[in-house]
Amino acid sequence: MATRVFGFVDHVITQHPDGERTLTLRCIHPDCRWTVAPTADVDRAQGDAIKHTAATGHALFARTAEDMAVVVRQA
């Protein structure tokens, strides 16, 4: 009978250094279609949401953050 040995190597996932993080926002008030398109300017996007709340009273948002990730082998 043959014996197989599997070696396990530790890996880690992290943000790719050439990638950028983006944020998308969407007002979830039932009658509102306000959104912020994907942007790397997170502060501006969040500021826009605050302004939207001040103008409309809508305070709930769906946020999606995205970045490019890479898995690397640890020594």
C-alpha positions as CSV (number, residue, x, y, z in Angstrom):
1,M,0.0,0.0,0.0
2,A,1.4,3.4,-1.0
3,T,1.6,6.2,1.6
4,R,1.0,9.8,0.7
5,V,2.4,12.7,2.8
6,F,0.8,16.0,2.4
7,G,2.7,19.1,3.5
8,F,0.6,22.0,4.6
9,V,2.0,25.5,4.0
10,D,0.7,28.5,5.8
11,H,-0.7,31.3,3.6
12,V,-2.1,34.7,4.3
13,I,-4.4,37.0,2.4
14,T,-3.8,40.7,2.3
15,Q,-4.6,43.8,0.2
16,H,-2.5,43.8,-3.0
17,P,0.0,46.7,-2.9
18,D,-1.0,47.9,-6.4
19,G,-4.7,47.8,-5.7
20,E,-6.9,50.4,-4.1
21,R,-9.9,50.2,-1.8
22,T,-13.2,51.5,-3.1
23,L,-16.4,52.3,-1.4
24,T,-19.9,52.3,-2.7
25,L,-22.9,53.7,-0.8
26,R,-26.6,53.3,-1.4
27,C,-29.5,54.9,0.5
28,I,-31.9,52.2,1.7
29,H,-34.9,54.4,2.2
30,P,-37.7,52.7,0.3
31,D,-38.5,55.6,-2.0
32,C,-34.9,56.8,-2.6
33,R,-32.5,55.9,-5.4
34,W,-29.5,58.0,-4.1
35,T,-26.1,56.3,-4.5
36,V,-22.4,57.0,-4.6
37,A,-20.6,55.2,-7.4
38,P,-17.5,53.1,-6.5
39,T,-14.8,55.5,-5.5
40,A,-11.4,55.4,-3.8
41,D,-12.1,58.7,-2.1
42,V,-13.7,57.2,1.0
43,D,-13.9,60.4,3.0
44,R,-15.7,62.2,0.1
45,A,-18.2,59.3,-0.2
46,Q,-19.0,59.3,3.5
47,G,-19.3,63.1,3.4
48,D,-21.8,62.8,0.6
49,A,-23.8,60.4,2.6
50,I,-23.8,62.8,5.6
51,K,-25.0,65.6,3.2
52,H,-27.7,63.3,1.9
53,T,-28.9,62.7,5.4
54,A,-28.9,66.4,6.2
55,A,-31.0,67.1,3.1
56,T,-33.5,64.3,3.3
57,G,-33.5,62.8,6.8
58,H,-32.5,59.4,5.3
59,A,-30.0,57.9,7.7
60,L,-29.6,54.3,6.6
61,F,-27.2,53.2,3.9
62,A,-25.8,50.0,2.4
63,R,-22.0,50.2,2.2
64,T,-19.8,48.0,0.0
65,A,-16.1,48.1,0.4
66,E,-13.9,46.4,-2.2
67,D,-10.2,45.9,-2.7
68,M,-7.8,43.7,-4.7
69,A,-6.5,40.9,-2.5
70,V,-3.5,38.6,-2.9
71,V,-2.7,35.3,-1.2
72,V,0.9,34.8,-0.3
73,R,2.9,31.9,1.1
74,Q,4.4,32.5,4.5
75,A,8.0,31.4,5.1
